[in-house]
Amino acid sequence: MYAFKRKTDETEINLTSTDSGALTNIQASTEGYNINSTLKSSKHESTDQEDLLRTTEIVIDHIVQVLCSFGVLTNILNIVILIKKIREGIDNLEKGATVGLIALAISDLGFCVFSLTESLVPQQKMLFHQKNLAYFMTLYGTFAINIFIKTSTSFTVVLAVGRYYAVCFPMKARQYMRCGHTVTAIVLSAVFWILLHLPILWTWNLHTVDCSKYGNNFGYIYMLEGSGEFSTNIKLQVTMTYIWAVVGFFIPVAVLGYCNYKLVRSLQLSNRLRRNSAAGGLVLRSTSRRQRRISLTLIGIVIMFFILVCPSEIVHLYGDIGKQVNRITALQLESWNFGPFSMSITRC
């Protein structure tokens, strides 16, 4: 009885081990099939995402090209009309405001030209056989576009402050404000933003490779490597991002909001006085009409700035800060994983 029982136990053990091995093989094959299915589905999803991203980029490029082409034409027309108005002869206050509008149109024109060129030139290119347009746009395109964006905002601020001072303090404005003051403010603000955006030029490192020794058909190859100080120094990126946000967005928004509010109140008061003057038989002078037209134009520009520029600036700032926070977090995790504390855990 004992021997038979022992043999039976061994048979049950063998059957059990055989069943468990088969079950393991079935589970392994099932898991392999699931993994392969997951990989195939993930590849399919990644391909669909890449196609969708490529289609979105093409659509965005076409939209940018249409809008920038329209912006180039309208700003050129605006500059011609404003220059013609100055030649006709206007008073000092109106001349200063017109010069400011010309500077704003030139800044917007530069932004449209560089944005249009950037959408037409092939991007994501690091090797160049010659210093062509794509090469210079890769090096200086972002730098120029950011400068024109900020100068447009600063020129709008200069115009708003000038109109606020001219409308709310007309006697002092006629005594102290000159067209040269507006030109000086425009030039200083442009120089300020050029200097403040110089770190963008530290993004790329240029390597020139002489390939003529490999044959007569080969010349120099210019290779751009994104290993510059501004590209690798995260602290510098974060610092400049916050400086650009505060000086180039939050402060101008506050100033424009205040000046626009004061201009609207002044125009409301002017309308009341104009109605009272018309009831009393007085006629409004043409200079007051022109200044009122300039104030309305500036109010419209500021309103469009709040509607169109502010949301995009906020989204862009949020995206930049999010990318930099992710990079800082990744570096912190990397230093944590390769630091002495992780080594002590590994030893344990």
Beta strands, then each sheet from edge to edge (+ up, - down):
strand 1: 127-128
strand 2: 205-210
strand 3: 220-225
sheet 1: 1+ 3- 2+
end
